Amino acid sequence: MNKFKPISFVIGALIIVFFLMGPYYVVEEGEMAIVTRFGKIIKTEADAGLKFKVPVIDQVSKYSKKIQSWDGDARRLPTEENQFVWVDATARWRITNLKKFYESVGTIAQAQSRLDDVIDSSVRQIIANNLLREAIRNSNVINEIERRNVFQTEDADMKKSDDQVISTFTNVQYANINKGRKTLSDEMLTAAKEITPQYGIKLIDIIIRQIKYSDDLTQSVYNRMIKERNQIAQAFRSDGEGENARWLGKMQRELLSITSDAERIAKEKKAKADAIALQIRNKAYSKDAEFADFWMAIVQYQKVLPKMKKIFSTDFEFFKYLYKKSGK
């Protein structure tokens, strides 16, 4: 029986060494693993748990099952009309075929490098095949906005509503787009998805994160914006000038009306005053006609003589109370 002790000891030692060499490995949640033996793929593991491998001989490579992000550098790209813009895109992807991914790519870092080529190529192709406005805008809602200048008035005759008399639309029409930025992103995704399956990768989306005008285009864009703002400003000035003319006309009409009423009232009062004066004079004449005539002549002398610059004959009837004995 003693001859079996060395054998048992050797077997026990081998078992201990076997376990020390690590025949097991753990696949965490959100991970998947591929087992290779001398460079040949033996199996893939997609479920989490404790897994078995042949120590030393088998090699285990683990990869994330989670969605990965791709962030490229901003690229200066030409549009269909040869206008250059800076395009910054981002994407999401995940591994769908681990065996194909391992054979064609190998590592996550290498996968990011492959995606640089694939996504940059699709972005460049789509931007170059479309007009600048298709990449910049995502809808035609800018042409649906009502730009209105509303003037208020208290003139009931000119009102169109309770608080508005003039509504001047100053719309600036922009060229309509047929696709827009979102559609271009979908086209980029479609173009790139034709290539990525050979790497065991599925692209989830490509998004244009930012589009910026290049330096040579920025100034022309600013000039166009300035021109459009000036057009809108001129429309408001025209509205203001129209309102100014309308209020001036209204003021002139009111002034003429007030002046006419004042003149009519003045004439009425003057006529009444003349009637009263005539009545008083007739009354004075009826009491002493000669004295009344004398007094009125004296009043006229006081008004006329200080301003008189002409020489008249003393025989003139007007001076009868100054030079004629009959007038004394």
TORNU-548803 format. One line per field, with one value per residue (C-alpha): x, z, y. Coordinates in nm, 2 decimals, m for minus. Each point is the difference from the previous one (the first is absolute). Layout:
! residues N
c1: [X | ...];
c3: [Z | ...];
c2: [Y | ...];
END
This chain:
! residues 328
c1: [0.00 | 0.29 | 0.10 | m0.32 | 0.08 | 0.26 | m0.25 | m0.28 | 0.23 | 0.10 | m0.36 | m0.10 | 0.29 | m0.10 | m0.36 | 0.12 | 0.23 | m0.29 | m0.22 | 0.28 | 0.05 | m0.36 | m0.23 | m0.29 | m0.09 | m0.29 | m0.21 | m0.16 | m0.34 | 0.02 | 0.31 | 0.06 | 0.31 | 0.18 | 0.23 | 0.29 | 0.25 | 0.32 | m0.17 | m0.30 | m0.34 | m0.14 | m0.32 | m0.18 | m0.18 | m0.29 | m0.15 | 0.13 | 0.13 | 0.29 | 0.16 | 0.26 | 0.31 | 0.31 | 0.28 | 0.30 | m0.12 | m0.33 | 0.00 | m0.31 | m0.08 | m0.28 | m0.21 | m0.29 | m0.35 | m0.10 | m0.05 | 0.32 | 0.05 | 0.20 | 0.12 | 0.19 | 0.19 | m0.17 | 0.07 | 0.00 | m0.22 | m0.13 | m0.37 | m0.16 | 0.04 | 0.37 | m0.06 | 0.22 | m0.14 | 0.14 | m0.20 | 0.02 | m0.18 | m0.05 | m0.13 | m0.10 | 0.08 | 0.02 | 0.15 | m0.26 | 0.23 | 0.29 | 0.17 | 0.00 | 0.11 | 0.29 | 0.11 | m0.02 | 0.07 | 0.13 | m0.03 | m0.23 | 0.28 | 0.04 | m0.37 | m0.01 | 0.28 | m0.20 | m0.31 | 0.20 | 0.05 | m0.35 | m0.20 | 0.23 | m0.04 | m0.38 | m0.02 | 0.22 | m0.20 | m0.34 | 0.11 | 0.16 | m0.32 | m0.23 | m0.04 | 0.11 | m0.35 | m0.08 | 0.27 | m0.06 | m0.38 | m0.23 | m0.34 | m0.17 | m0.16 | 0.20 | m0.22 | m0.32 | 0.08 | m0.22 | 0.21 | m0.26 | 0.03 | m0.33 | m0.09 | m0.26 | m0.24 | m0.29 | m0.17 | m0.32 | m0.05 | 0.33 | 0.00 | 0.00 | m0.03 | 0.01 | 0.37 | 0.13 | m0.03 | 0.30 | 0.17 | 0.29 | 0.17 | 0.37 | 0.07 | 0.34 | m0.04 | 0.28 | 0.05 | m0.18 | 0.19 | m0.09 | 0.18 | 0.15 | 0.27 | m0.19 | m0.05 | 0.36 | 0.10 | m0.22 | 0.16 | 0.34 | m0.11 | m0.13 | 0.32 | 0.22 | m0.22 | 0.08 | 0.36 | 0.00 | m0.17 | 0.32 | 0.17 | m0.28 | m0.11 | m0.35 | m0.02 | m0.30 | 0.01 | 0.21 | m0.08 | 0.13 | 0.10 | 0.11 | 0.04 | 0.20 | 0.08 | 0.36 | 0.18 | m0.03 | m0.38 | m0.07 | 0.04 | m0.23 | m0.26 | 0.03 | m0.05 | m0.31 | m0.14 | 0.08 | m0.18 | m0.31 | m0.01 | 0.03 | m0.30 | m0.20 | 0.11 | m0.10 | m0.34 | m0.05 | 0.13 | m0.26 | m0.27 | 0.11 | 0.01 | m0.35 | m0.13 | 0.17 | m0.18 | m0.33 | 0.02 | 0.12 | m0.30 | m0.23 | 0.16 | m0.05 | m0.36 | m0.06 | 0.18 | m0.21 | m0.31 | 0.10 | 0.10 | m0.32 | m0.21 | 0.20 | m0.04 | m0.37 | m0.04 | 0.21 | m0.22 | m0.31 | 0.13 | 0.12 | m0.34 | m0.16 | 0.24 | m0.06 | m0.37 | 0.04 | 0.23 | m0.25 | m0.28 | 0.20 | 0.09 | m0.35 | m0.11 | 0.26 | m0.11 | m0.36 | 0.09 | 0.25 | 0.11 | 0.24 | 0.19 | 0.01 | 0.14 | 0.26 | 0.11 | 0.04 | 0.21 | 0.23 | 0.04 | 0.10 | 0.25 | 0.17 | 0.04 | 0.08 | 0.21 | 0.30 | 0.04 | m0.07 | 0.30 | m0.19 | m0.10 | m0.37 | m0.18 | m0.15 | m0.32 | m0.03 | m0.33 | 0.19 | 0.17 | m0.32 | 0.04 | 0.36 | 0.01 | m0.36 | m0.19 | m0.31 | 0.15 | 0.09];
c3: [0.00 | 0.06 | m0.37 | m0.08 | 0.22 | m0.24 | m0.29 | 0.21 | 0.09 | m0.36 | m0.11 | 0.28 | m0.09 | m0.37 | 0.10 | 0.21 | m0.27 | m0.25 | 0.21 | 0.07 | m0.38 | m0.02 | m0.19 | 0.07 | m0.11 | 0.07 | m0.25 | 0.16 | m0.08 | m0.31 | m0.13 | m0.25 | m0.05 | m0.27 | 0.07 | m0.24 | 0.00 | m0.20 | m0.18 | m0.10 | 0.14 | 0.22 | 0.12 | 0.09 | 0.32 | 0.01 | 0.33 | 0.34 | 0.24 | 0.10 | m0.32 | m0.05 | m0.22 | m0.04 | 0.20 | m0.17 | m0.34 | m0.03 | m0.01 | 0.10 | m0.15 | 0.14 | m0.17 | 0.11 | m0.12 | 0.08 | m0.25 | m0.09 | m0.11 | m0.29 | m0.01 | m0.30 | m0.06 | m0.17 | m0.37 | m0.25 | m0.29 | m0.32 | m0.08 | m0.35 | m0.08 | 0.12 | 0.32 | 0.28 | 0.35 | 0.31 | 0.08 | 0.34 | 0.02 | 0.27 | m0.02 | 0.22 | m0.07 | 0.15 | m0.06 | m0.15 | m0.13 | 0.24 | m0.22 | m0.31 | 0.22 | 0.14 | m0.34 | m0.19 | 0.27 | 0.32 | 0.25 | 0.09 | m0.09 | m0.34 | m0.05 | 0.07 | m0.26 | m0.26 | 0.08 | m0.05 | m0.36 | m0.06 | 0.16 | m0.12 | m0.35 | 0.02 | 0.15 | m0.27 | m0.27 | 0.12 | 0.07 | m0.34 | m0.17 | 0.16 | 0.02 | 0.29 | 0.12 | 0.02 | 0.26 | 0.19 | 0.04 | 0.10 | m0.11 | m0.19 | 0.32 | m0.04 | m0.30 | 0.20 | 0.27 | m0.02 | 0.05 | 0.08 | 0.09 | 0.18 | 0.05 | 0.26 | m0.04 | 0.19 | m0.32 | m0.02 | m0.37 | m0.09 | 0.23 | m0.15 | 0.34 | 0.37 | 0.01 | m0.36 | m0.30 | m0.22 | m0.02 | m0.22 | m0.09 | m0.06 | m0.09 | m0.14 | m0.21 | 0.01 | m0.25 | 0.11 | 0.09 | m0.13 | 0.26 | 0.30 | 0.24 | 0.16 | m0.34 | m0.09 | 0.33 | m0.10 | m0.34 | 0.16 | 0.23 | m0.30 | m0.19 | 0.29 | 0.10 | m0.34 | 0.12 | 0.38 | 0.00 | m0.14 | 0.32 | 0.22 | 0.10 | m0.02 | m0.03 | 0.20 | m0.12 | m0.14 | 0.12 | m0.13 | 0.33 | m0.14 | m0.33 | m0.01 | m0.29 | m0.11 | 0.03 | m0.37 | 0.01 | 0.33 | m0.13 | m0.30 | 0.24 | 0.22 | m0.30 | m0.10 | 0.35 | 0.01 | m0.33 | 0.12 | 0.33 | m0.20 | m0.21 | 0.31 | 0.16 | m0.32 | 0.01 | 0.35 | m0.10 | m0.28 | 0.24 | 0.23 | m0.27 | m0.11 | 0.36 | 0.02 | m0.31 | 0.12 | 0.33 | m0.16 | m0.23 | 0.29 | 0.19 | m0.29 | m0.04 | 0.37 | m0.02 | m0.29 | 0.18 | 0.32 | m0.20 | m0.19 | 0.31 | 0.17 | m0.30 | m0.01 | 0.37 | m0.03 | m0.29 | 0.20 | 0.31 | m0.22 | m0.17 | 0.34 | 0.12 | m0.31 | 0.06 | 0.36 | m0.10 | m0.27 | 0.25 | 0.25 | m0.28 | m0.12 | 0.36 | 0.04 | m0.33 | 0.11 | 0.31 | m0.14 | m0.36 | m0.02 | 0.31 | m0.10 | m0.34 | 0.17 | 0.25 | m0.27 | m0.20 | 0.30 | 0.05 | m0.37 | 0.03 | 0.29 | m0.21 | m0.34 | 0.05 | 0.18 | m0.30 | m0.27 | m0.24 | m0.28 | m0.03 | m0.07 | m0.06 | 0.31 | m0.20 | 0.02 | 0.17 | 0.25 | 0.16 | 0.04 | 0.38 | m0.02 | m0.25 | m0.08 | 0.22 | m0.07 | 0.17 | 0.32];
c2: [0.00 | 0.23 | m0.01 | 0.19 | 0.30 | 0.15 | m0.03 | 0.16 | 0.28 | 0.06 | 0.00 | 0.24 | 0.23 | m0.01 | 0.09 | 0.29 | 0.13 | m0.04 | 0.22 | 0.25 | 0.04 | 0.13 | m0.23 | 0.23 | 0.36 | 0.22 | 0.18 | 0.30 | 0.15 | 0.22 | m0.20 | m0.27 | m0.21 | m0.19 | m0.29 | m0.08 | m0.28 | 0.06 | 0.29 | m0.21 | 0.09 | m0.28 | 0.16 | 0.32 | 0.07 | 0.26 | m0.09 | 0.11 | m0.25 | m0.23 | m0.16 | m0.27 | 0.01 | m0.21 | 0.16 | 0.15 | m0.12 | 0.20 | 0.38 | 0.20 | 0.34 | 0.20 | 0.27 | 0.22 | m0.07 | 0.36 | 0.27 | 0.18 | 0.36 | 0.13 | 0.36 | 0.12 | 0.31 | 0.30 | m0.01 | 0.28 | m0.13 | 0.15 | 0.01 | m0.05 | 0.37 | m0.02 | 0.19 | m0.13 | m0.08 | m0.16 | m0.31 | m0.17 | m0.33 | m0.27 | m0.36 | m0.29 | m0.37 | m0.34 | m0.34 | m0.24 | m0.28 | m0.06 | m0.27 | 0.23 | 0.30 | m0.19 | m0.13 | 0.33 | 0.26 | m0.15 | 0.28 | 0.29 | 0.25 | m0.16 | 0.01 | 0.37 | 0.05 | m0.19 | 0.20 | 0.32 | m0.10 | m0.13 | 0.28 | 0.28 | m0.13 | m0.02 | 0.35 | 0.15 | m0.17 | 0.11 | 0.36 | 0.03 | m0.12 | 0.25 | 0.38 | 0.20 | 0.08 | m0.37 | m0.05 | 0.32 | m0.01 | m0.28 | 0.14 | 0.28 | 0.14 | 0.32 | 0.09 | m0.06 | 0.26 | 0.31 | 0.31 | 0.27 | 0.37 | 0.11 | 0.36 | 0.11 | 0.28 | 0.15 | 0.12 | m0.20 | 0.08 | m0.15 | m0.30 | m0.35 | m0.17 | 0.10 | 0.06 | 0.00 | 0.21 | m0.10 | m0.34 | 0.01 | m0.33 | 0.02 | m0.36 | m0.10 | m0.31 | m0.26 | m0.27 | m0.32 | m0.31 | m0.35 | m0.21 | 0.18 | m0.09 | m0.30 | m0.16 | 0.05 | m0.17 | m0.30 | m0.01 | m0.01 | m0.28 | m0.20 | 0.04 | m0.10 | m0.30 | m0.16 | m0.04 | m0.05 | m0.35 | m0.16 | 0.11 | m0.15 | 0.35 | 0.15 | 0.38 | 0.13 | 0.36 | 0.28 | 0.35 | 0.33 | 0.16 | 0.34 | 0.17 | 0.32 | 0.23 | 0.01 | 0.33 | 0.08 | m0.06 | 0.18 | 0.35 | m0.06 | m0.15 | 0.30 | 0.23 | m0.18 | 0.01 | 0.38 | 0.04 | m0.19 | 0.20 | 0.33 | m0.11 | m0.07 | 0.33 | 0.19 | m0.17 | 0.13 | 0.34 | 0.01 | m0.10 | 0.28 | 0.25 | m0.11 | 0.03 | 0.34 | 0.12 | m0.14 | 0.18 | 0.33 | m0.02 | m0.07 | 0.29 | 0.24 | m0.10 | 0.06 | 0.33 | 0.12 | m0.11 | 0.18 | 0.32 | 0.00 | m0.04 | 0.28 | 0.24 | m0.08 | 0.08 | 0.31 | 0.13 | m0.08 | 0.19 | 0.29 | 0.03 | 0.00 | 0.27 | 0.21 | m0.03 | 0.12 | 0.28 | 0.11 | m0.01 | 0.21 | 0.25 | 0.03 | 0.06 | 0.27 | 0.16 | 0.00 | 0.21 | 0.25 | m0.07 | 0.29 | m0.10 | m0.36 | 0.09 | 0.22 | m0.27 | m0.26 | 0.24 | 0.06 | m0.38 | m0.04 | 0.29 | m0.19 | m0.31 | 0.15 | 0.31 | m0.16 | m0.24 | 0.25 | 0.05 | 0.18 | 0.37 | 0.07 | 0.33 | 0.16 | 0.02 | m0.38 | m0.09 | m0.22 | 0.30 | 0.21 | 0.00 | 0.10 | 0.29 | 0.11 | 0.23 | m0.19 | m0.30 | 0.18];
END
